[in-house]
Amino acid sequence: MASHRILPHDQWIEARKALLEKEKAFTRARDELTKQRLALPWEKVEKTYTFHGPDGEETLPDLFDGRSQLIVYHFMYGPGWEEGCKSCSFLADHFDPAVVHLNARDVSMVAVSRAPIEEFEPYRKRMGWSFKWISSSGTDFNDDYHVSFSQDEIDNKKAYYNYKPQGFSSTEAPGASVFCKDDAGEVYHTYSVYERGLDMFIAAYHYLDIVPKGRNEEGLSYTMEWLRRHDEYDH
């Protein structure tokens, strides 16, 4: 752990108050960014997508489940995989406690993967999750929202991810997309976020950001190298 100055209480309070002013500025900037996010234009969803879930076949409008807003988490679980992505699993550990509160605010939430549901359902049970998880197998949904790539796109570093062509090592990528349904039943795509933008879903990271060692990821070969699925840690 890095060494820190040790101050008398009064001096510590002054240092803390100086940081508090920066935290307040950050909060105000975040609030302004949120306003700009909410003011983004929308695009109408013209395609019909049919998903496969625990309740059988469902279209995108069906996923709203009587609400007007929908969050879709693009969970990395490709066809033939034996386990879900460990980073997506880290995020998914935070979903169940949030869903009841989202529902109370007119928001439904689902996870969507390209693998058939019978392939990831045993993993969902192993992880002990109860949030709704459905398959986009046989649809263009993952392609249209830029979270699945062909081998040719990967080989030629042309995977379109986070709004630019780039190299990507996997056929699947994480992300979240938001949709709204109006009174006429029309569905609109309002927002999608990828990469570091997904930090907002990870409460555990926000806890780590306030302890002395922080995320403690410096020196790792990649940021989440330390991470394990919640049943894989050596306690």
N, C-alpha and C positions, 0 to 999 in steps of 0.2 A: 504494500500500500504506500502511495506517495506520502512524503512527510508534509505536515501542515503547520502553519503558525499556531501557537497556543497563546491566546489572549486573555486578559482579565475580562470579566463579564461585561463591563461597560463598553469596552472596545469591541468585544464580540457583537454586542447589540448594534453598534454603529456600522460594522461591516455587514451585518445581516440586513439592516435597513437600506444600505446602499444597493445590495442585491435585490431587495424588495422592489425598489423603483424600476429596475430593469425587468423584473418579473411582471410588474404592472404594465409596462410598455409592451412586453411580449403578449400579454393577455389582450390588450386593446388591439394590437396588430392582428392577432388571431381572430378576434371578433369581427374585424373589418374584412378579413379574408373569408370568413364564413358568410358574411353578407354578400360578397361578390360571388361565392360559390352558389348560393341560393338564387342569385340573379342571372345565372347562366341561361342562355336560350336552350330550348328543348328540341329534340328531333322525334318525329313520329315513327313508331315501330311498324313497318309495313308488312314484315314477314310473319307467317304463322309458324310458331315453334311448338312442337309436341314433345313433352318430357315424360320420363318414366319414373314413377316414384312409388312410395308405399301405398298410395291410394289409386294406383293404376296410371293411365295416361292423363296428362294435364297440359293445357296450353299456358302460355305466359299470363294471360288475364286470369286464369284459374288460380295462379300462385298468389295473387293478392289476398285471397281468402276473405273477401268481404271488406278489405281495407283499400285505401286509395294510394298507398305508398309501398314500395317493395325494394328491399336490399337483396341483391344476389351476390353471394361470395363465390368466386371462381376457385374452387378447391382443386389443387393439383392431384388428380388421381386418373391416370391414363389407362386405356384398355390393356389388360394383362398384368397390371401392377399388383403386387402382393400387399403393399402398404401404401398409405397416403403419404404425401410429402410431410416431413417432420415440421417444417416451418408453418405450413398450412394447419397442421395439427395443433401447433402452439396457439395460433390464432383461434382455432375452433374450440379450444378449451375455454375461451371466454364467451362463447355464443349463448349457451343455455341460460346462464343467469340474466342475460340482457333481453332475451326474447320476450318475456312476460311484460317488461317495461316498454319495449318497442311496440308491442301489440296495443298497450294502453294509450299510445300516442299515434294510433292509426298507421302503424308500420308493420308489415310482415317481413320475415327474413328467411331465406333458404340458402343452402349450399348447392352448387351445381358442379358436377364433374362429367368428363367425357366417357369414363368407363361405364359399362352396364351396371345397373343397381345391384345385381346379384354378386358382382365382384367387390364392391365396397361396403355392402351391408354387413358382412362379418367383421370388417374393420371398425365400423361405427359401433357395433355391439361391444367389441373388445375395448374401445375407448370409453364406453359408457355414456355416449352422447345421445340426446333425445331431440335435438333440433332437426328440422326437415332437411333431408339430403336427397336430391334427385339427379337423374342421369339425363344428359343431353345427347346421348349416343344416337347417331343417325340423323342429327340436325346440323345446321350451320352455326348454331348459337356460339360455340366457343371460337370459331373462326371469325364470326362477325364482330365479336367483342374482344378479339385479339389476345386470346389466352391459350390457343393451341396452334402448333406450327407443323408444317410438313418437314420431312427430313431434308428436302431440297432447300427450303428456307433456312434451316439450321446450317447446312453445309456451306451455303453461300452468304451467310451472315445477313440475311434479308428478313429475319423474323421481325414483324412489325409489332413492337411492344413499347408501351409507355409513349405512344405517339411518335415513334421514329423507328426506322429499320435498324436492326442491330444484331450482333451475335448472341445466340442463346443456346445453352447446352442441353436443354430438355425440350421435348415436344409439348409440354404443358407449362403454364405460367400462372402465378397467382394474381388476383385482382378483385375488385368489387365494382358492381354496376348498380345504379339506382334507376328505378322506373316509377312513373306516376300514371294513374288511370283516372280519366275524367268521368263525369256523370253519364256520358254517352257510351262509356266502355272503351274508348280509345286509349291506347297505351303509348306513353312517350318515354324515351330514354333521356334522363336528365343529367347523368354524371357517371363517370367511371374513373377509377383510381388504381394505380399500380405501384410496384416497387416501394420506396420509402414512404409513400403516401399511405400505405397500409399500417404504418406505426400507430395510427390513431385507434386501431382495433385491439391493440395489445396492452391491456392494463398492466400486466406484469412488467413490461418495459418502463412504464411510467413510475412504478414503484422503485425499480432499479435506478432510475434517474435521480432519486433523492437520497440514496445511501452513499457512503463515502467512496466506495469502489465504482459506483456507477454501473454501466453495462459491462465494464471490464472485458471488452472485446478486442482491445489493441493487441497486436501481435498474433492474433489468430489468422488462419489462412483465408477465412471469410467470416463475416460478422456473427453468424449463428452456428459456428462450428461446435460450440459448447452444448448446443441444444440437444435434448433427447425427447422422445415421446414420453408422456407422463408416466407410463408403466415401465420405462427402461432405465430410469435413474438408479444408480447404486446407492442405496440409503445406508 
